[in-house]
Amino acid sequence: MAQLTERENYLMCLRGQQPEWIPHMGMGGPKRISPTGMASPSFLMKHMMPNSDHIDIWGVEYVTSPEAAGAYLPKTWDFILDDITKWHDVIKAPDLSGIDWEQMAKKDLERFKPDRVNQAISYGAGGVGFFQHLMSFMGFTEGLCALFEEPEECQALFEYLGDFYCEVCEKSIDYYKPDVLGIVDDTAAWGNPFVSLDMFREFLVPQYKRLAQFAHDRDLVITYHNCGKCESFIDDMVNVVGINEWNPAQNCNDLAAIKAKYGNKLTLCGCINSSQTFIGEMTDDHIREIVWDVANKYAPGGGFQFMVTFIIPDRENNPEMVRREYFVNEVMEEVSHEFYKK
């Protein structure tokens, strides 16, 4: 019998089966291969590329800082939109005419070099997300006020963005031949969501559904990235949008209740917050105990995936946290392949 590949094992998990081992999304530390690889139109994320001007397709400038550990975030001053009623004059979708989508996909795949044997290829849809777009255009203060004060204008803007991203998907997704469609939108902070459930359903779910249809039409699985306490949105994302995986599934949410409700129908990716869990003095044995405890809580029957992200701003002067980052991923890799053999 042929040995199961990382890709096949990962897709088993997301399709509601118990995999042979726990998929491990290695984020830092020694990981031989992540079970997913990216393959999306690179022009959507050109501002994240090295040696770029770090200005996205909408005109938003992205900057980094030591505190962000190298991550690029929208500049928090000099926003491009100060009045939501004027968005038609400011927010202009790029002209897509004349693009050779097949050639673009070929070049992107050559650049990304996905391993189609061991990696499930993920196609990113919707850029960095509809809510995040509004916040990057206006900032959180004005953006959140706009949702309350001018809901019709916000709805129109989201429709406009949705039209653009659906056109990109329609023209390009089949050239990338993905296994996964990824939806990204950070609509929550650690303590609470940024918007109510009613607003989430009114403004955002319809756009997610439009993107998700490209996956449903092609029998792709759907991943959903949303940081923070967004548990109130998960029912809609599973039952209305049809997601298969939620990451990073941070432990500010009632993950035990979500696991009990959905079992292996929804894969929880993460379930460990490294900035809280692995700081301070602790032994390597304690780290092993934490990793095994998380697996025992969420991995039975499937529906769980290891992932832990260490944000270490000053890596050169923090050798213990760098060592710990490697060690945690080593332990996850060990537990990943031992768990279902118990």
C-alpha positions as CSV (number, residue, x, y, z in Angstrom):
1,M,0.0,0.0,0.0
2,A,1.3,3.4,-0.9
3,Q,2.2,5.7,2.0
4,L,-0.1,8.5,2.6
5,T,1.4,11.9,1.7
6,E,1.2,15.1,3.8
7,R,-1.3,16.5,1.4
8,E,-3.6,13.5,1.5
9,N,-3.4,13.3,5.3
10,Y,-4.2,17.0,5.6
11,L,-7.2,16.9,3.2
12,M,-8.5,13.8,5.0
13,C,-8.6,15.9,8.2
14,L,-10.4,18.9,6.6
15,R,-12.9,16.6,4.9
16,G,-14.0,15.3,8.3
17,Q,-12.0,12.0,8.5
18,Q,-9.6,11.0,11.1
19,P,-6.1,11.4,9.6
20,E,-3.3,9.0,10.1
21,W,-1.3,11.7,11.9
22,I,-2.1,15.2,13.2
23,P,-1.4,17.7,10.5
24,H,1.3,20.2,11.6
25,M,1.4,23.7,10.2
26,G,5.0,24.5,11.0
27,M,5.4,28.2,11.8
28,G,9.1,28.6,12.7
29,G,11.4,25.9,14.0
30,P,12.3,22.7,12.2
31,K,9.4,21.5,10.0
32,R,10.2,19.3,7.0
33,I,7.2,20.5,5.1
34,S,4.0,22.4,5.8
35,P,0.9,20.5,4.5
36,T,-0.2,23.5,2.6
37,G,1.4,25.7,0.0
38,M,0.3,29.1,-1.4
39,A,-0.6,29.5,-5.1
40,S,-2.5,32.7,-5.7
41,P,-2.3,35.8,-8.0
42,S,0.8,37.5,-6.7
43,F,-0.3,41.0,-7.7
44,L,-2.9,40.9,-4.9
45,M,-0.2,40.7,-2.3
46,K,2.6,42.6,-4.1
47,H,2.9,45.0,-1.2
48,M,4.2,42.1,1.0
49,M,6.9,41.1,-1.5
50,P,10.6,41.9,-0.9
51,N,11.9,45.0,-2.7
52,S,8.4,46.3,-3.4
53,D,7.1,49.8,-2.6
54,H,4.8,48.1,-0.1
55,I,1.7,49.9,-1.5
56,D,-1.2,47.6,-2.2
57,I,-3.4,47.5,-5.3
58,W,-5.8,50.0,-3.6
59,G,-3.2,52.5,-2.6
60,V,-2.7,51.6,1.0
61,E,0.9,51.8,2.3
62,Y,2.2,49.0,4.5
63,V,5.0,49.5,7.0
64,T,6.8,47.3,9.5
65,S,8.3,47.9,12.9
66,P,10.4,45.9,15.4
67,E,7.3,45.3,17.5
68,A,5.6,43.6,14.5
69,A,8.6,41.3,14.1
70,G,8.9,42.0,10.4
71,A,5.2,41.8,9.6
72,Y,3.8,44.5,7.3
73,L,0.7,46.3,8.5
74,P,-1.3,49.2,7.1
75,K,0.2,52.6,8.0
76,T,-1.7,53.9,11.0
77,W,-1.7,57.5,9.8
78,D,-2.5,59.4,6.7
79,F,-5.4,57.0,5.6
80,I,-6.5,57.2,2.0
81,L,-10.2,57.6,2.8
82,D,-11.6,60.0,5.4
83,D,-15.3,60.1,4.3
84,I,-17.1,56.8,3.5
85,T,-19.5,58.6,1.3
86,K,-16.6,59.6,-1.0
87,W,-15.3,56.0,-1.4
88,H,-16.4,56.0,-5.1
89,D,-13.9,58.7,-5.8
90,V,-11.0,57.1,-3.9
91,I,-11.3,53.4,-4.1
92,K,-10.6,52.2,-7.7
93,A,-10.2,48.6,-8.6
94,P,-7.2,47.8,-10.9
95,D,-7.9,47.3,-14.5
96,L,-7.9,43.6,-15.2
97,S,-8.2,43.8,-19.0
98,G,-5.2,42.6,-20.9
99,I,-3.9,40.3,-18.1
100,D,-2.7,36.9,-19.4
101,W,-4.0,34.9,-16.4
102,E,-2.6,31.6,-17.6
103,Q,0.9,33.1,-17.9
104,M,0.6,34.9,-14.6
105,A,-0.4,31.6,-12.9
106,K,2.6,29.8,-14.5
107,K,5.0,32.5,-13.3
108,D,3.5,32.5,-9.8
109,L,3.7,28.7,-9.5
110,E,7.3,28.8,-10.6
111,R,8.0,31.4,-7.9
112,F,6.1,29.7,-5.1
113,K,7.3,26.2,-6.1
114,P,4.5,24.3,-4.3
115,D,5.1,20.6,-3.7
116,R,1.9,19.1,-5.2
117,V,2.7,15.7,-3.8
118,N,3.0,16.8,-0.2
119,Q,1.2,20.1,-0.1
120,A,-2.4,21.0,-0.5
121,I,-2.3,24.1,-2.6
122,S,-4.2,27.1,-1.2
123,Y,-5.7,29.8,-3.4
124,G,-6.2,33.1,-1.5
125,A,-9.5,34.8,-2.2
126,G,-10.5,38.3,-1.2
127,G,-7.1,39.7,-0.5
128,V,-6.7,40.5,3.2
129,G,-10.5,40.5,3.8
130,F,-13.4,42.9,3.4
131,F,-13.5,44.2,7.0
132,Q,-9.7,44.6,7.0
133,H,-9.9,46.5,3.8
134,L,-12.3,49.0,5.3
135,M,-10.1,49.4,8.3
136,S,-6.9,49.8,6.2
137,F,-8.7,52.5,4.1
138,M,-10.1,54.5,7.0
139,G,-8.5,53.3,10.2
140,F,-10.4,51.6,13.0
141,T,-12.0,54.8,14.5
142,E,-13.5,56.1,11.3
143,G,-14.1,52.7,9.8
144,L,-16.1,51.4,12.7
145,C,-18.1,54.7,12.8
146,A,-18.8,54.3,9.1
147,L,-20.4,50.9,9.7
148,F,-22.8,52.5,12.1
149,E,-23.4,55.9,10.5
150,E,-23.4,55.0,6.8
151,P,-24.3,51.3,6.5
152,E,-25.5,51.6,2.9
153,E,-22.2,53.1,1.7
154,C,-20.3,50.4,3.5
155,Q,-22.5,47.8,1.9
156,A,-21.9,49.3,-1.5
157,L,-18.1,49.3,-0.9
158,F,-18.1,45.7,0.2
159,E,-20.1,44.8,-2.9
160,Y,-17.6,46.6,-5.1
161,L,-14.7,44.8,-3.5
162,G,-16.6,41.5,-3.8
163,D,-17.2,42.1,-7.5
164,F,-13.5,42.6,-8.0
165,Y,-12.3,39.6,-6.1
166,C,-14.9,37.4,-7.7
167,E,-13.8,38.5,-11.1
168,V,-10.2,37.7,-10.2
169,C,-11.3,34.2,-8.9
170,E,-13.4,33.6,-12.0
171,K,-10.5,34.4,-14.3
172,S,-7.6,32.8,-12.5
173,I,-8.5,30.1,-10.0
174,D,-8.5,27.2,-12.4
175,Y,-5.0,28.0,-13.7
176,Y,-3.6,27.5,-10.2
177,K,-5.4,24.1,-9.7
178,P,-5.8,24.5,-5.9
179,D,-7.0,22.0,-3.4
180,V,-8.0,24.7,-0.9
181,L,-9.7,28.2,-1.0
182,G,-8.6,30.5,1.8
183,I,-10.7,33.2,3.2
184,V,-9.0,35.8,5.5
185,D,-10.6,38.5,7.5
186,D,-9.6,39.6,11.1
187,T,-12.9,40.8,12.6
188,A,-12.0,40.3,16.3
189,A,-9.7,41.4,19.0
190,W,-8.5,39.2,21.8
191,G,-11.4,40.1,24.1
192,N,-14.3,40.7,21.8
193,P,-15.3,41.0,18.1
194,F,-15.0,44.4,16.5
195,V,-18.6,44.1,15.1
196,S,-21.8,42.5,16.3
197,L,-23.1,39.2,14.9
198,D,-25.9,41.1,13.1
199,M,-23.4,43.4,11.4
200,F,-21.2,40.4,10.6
201,R,-24.2,38.7,8.9
202,E,-25.3,41.9,7.1
203,F,-22.0,43.1,5.7
204,L,-19.6,40.2,5.5
205,V,-21.2,36.8,5.3
206,P,-22.7,37.6,1.8
207,Q,-19.3,38.4,0.5
208,Y,-17.7,35.3,2.0
209,K,-20.5,33.2,0.4
210,R,-19.7,34.6,-3.0
211,L,-16.0,33.6,-2.7
212,A,-16.9,30.2,-1.1
213,Q,-19.0,29.3,-4.1
214,F,-15.9,29.0,-6.2
215,A,-14.7,26.3,-3.8
216,H,-18.1,24.5,-3.7
217,D,-18.3,24.5,-7.5
218,R,-14.9,22.7,-7.6
219,D,-15.1,20.5,-4.5
220,L,-12.4,22.4,-2.7
221,V,-12.0,22.6,1.0
222,I,-12.2,26.1,2.6
223,T,-10.0,27.5,5.3
224,Y,-10.9,30.6,7.3
225,H,-8.4,32.8,9.1
226,N,-9.7,35.0,11.9
227,C,-7.7,35.9,14.9
228,G,-9.1,36.8,18.3
229,K,-12.4,36.1,20.0
230,C,-14.6,35.4,17.0
231,E,-16.5,32.3,18.2
232,S,-19.8,34.0,17.7
233,F,-19.2,34.0,14.0
234,I,-18.2,30.3,13.6
235,D,-21.8,28.9,13.3
236,D,-22.4,31.2,10.2
237,M,-19.0,30.4,8.7
238,V,-19.6,26.6,9.0
239,N,-23.3,26.4,8.2
240,V,-23.8,29.3,5.8
241,V,-20.3,29.8,4.2
242,G,-19.2,26.2,4.5
243,I,-15.7,26.4,5.9
244,N,-13.8,23.3,6.8
245,E,-11.0,24.8,8.9
246,W,-10.6,27.8,11.2
247,N,-7.2,29.1,12.1
248,P,-5.6,30.1,14.4
249,A,-8.5,29.1,16.7
250,Q,-7.0,31.0,19.7
251,N,-7.8,30.0,23.2
252,C,-9.7,33.2,24.1
253,N,-12.6,31.3,22.5
254,D,-14.5,28.5,24.1
255,L,-12.7,25.9,21.9
256,A,-14.0,23.0,24.0
257,A,-17.6,23.9,23.2
258,I,-16.8,24.4,19.5
259,K,-15.1,21.0,19.4
260,A,-18.0,19.4,21.2
261,K,-20.5,20.9,18.8
262,Y,-18.7,20.2,15.5
263,G,-16.4,17.3,16.2
264,N,-14.3,16.6,13.1
265,K,-16.7,18.6,10.8
266,L,-14.6,21.7,11.6
267,T,-10.8,21.4,11.9
268,L,-9.4,23.7,14.6
269,C,-6.0,24.8,13.7
270,G,-3.9,26.1,16.6
271,C,-5.6,26.1,20.0
272,I,-2.4,27.4,21.7
273,N,-1.4,31.0,22.2
274,S,2.3,31.0,22.4
275,S,2.6,34.6,23.8
276,Q,0.7,33.4,26.9
277,T,1.5,29.7,27.0
278,F,5.3,29.4,26.4
279,I,6.7,32.5,28.2
280,G,8.4,32.6,31.6
281,E,10.3,29.8,33.2
282,M,9.3,26.3,32.3
283,T,11.0,23.0,31.7
284,D,11.0,21.1,28.5
285,D,9.0,18.4,30.2
286,H,6.3,21.0,30.9
287,I,6.2,22.0,27.3
288,R,5.7,18.3,26.3
289,E,2.9,18.1,28.8
290,I,1.2,21.2,27.3
291,V,1.4,19.9,23.7
292,W,0.1,16.5,24.7
293,D,-2.7,18.1,26.6
294,V,-3.8,20.2,23.6
295,A,-3.8,17.1,21.4
296,N,-5.8,15.1,23.9
297,K,-8.4,17.8,24.0
298,Y,-8.9,18.5,20.4
299,A,-7.4,15.7,18.2
300,P,-9.6,12.6,19.0
301,G,-11.5,11.6,15.9
302,G,-9.8,14.2,13.8
303,G,-10.7,17.9,13.3
304,F,-7.4,19.3,14.8
305,Q,-4.2,20.6,13.4
306,F,-1.1,21.8,15.2
307,M,0.1,25.3,14.7
308,V,1.9,27.7,17.0
309,T,3.4,31.1,16.0
310,F,6.1,32.8,18.1
311,I,6.4,36.5,17.6
312,I,10.0,37.3,18.8
313,P,10.8,40.9,17.9
314,D,14.5,40.8,19.0
315,R,15.5,37.3,18.0
316,E,19.2,37.9,18.3
317,N,19.0,39.0,21.9
318,N,16.4,36.4,22.9
319,P,18.1,33.0,22.3
320,E,16.0,31.1,24.9
321,M,12.7,32.0,23.1
322,V,14.2,31.1,19.7
323,R,15.3,27.7,21.2
324,R,11.9,27.3,22.7
325,E,10.2,28.0,19.3
326,Y,12.3,25.2,17.7
327,F,11.6,22.8,20.6
328,V,7.9,23.4,20.7
329,N,7.7,22.6,17.0
330,E,9.9,19.5,17.5
331,V,7.5,18.2,20.2
332,M,4.5,18.9,18.0
333,E,6.1,16.9,15.2
334,E,6.7,14.0,17.6
335,V,3.2,14.1,19.0
336,S,1.7,14.5,15.6
337,H,3.0,11.1,14.5
338,E,2.4,9.3,17.8
339,F,-1.1,10.5,18.8
340,Y,-3.3,8.2,16.6
341,K,-1.0,5.2,17.3
342,K,-1.9,5.2,21.0
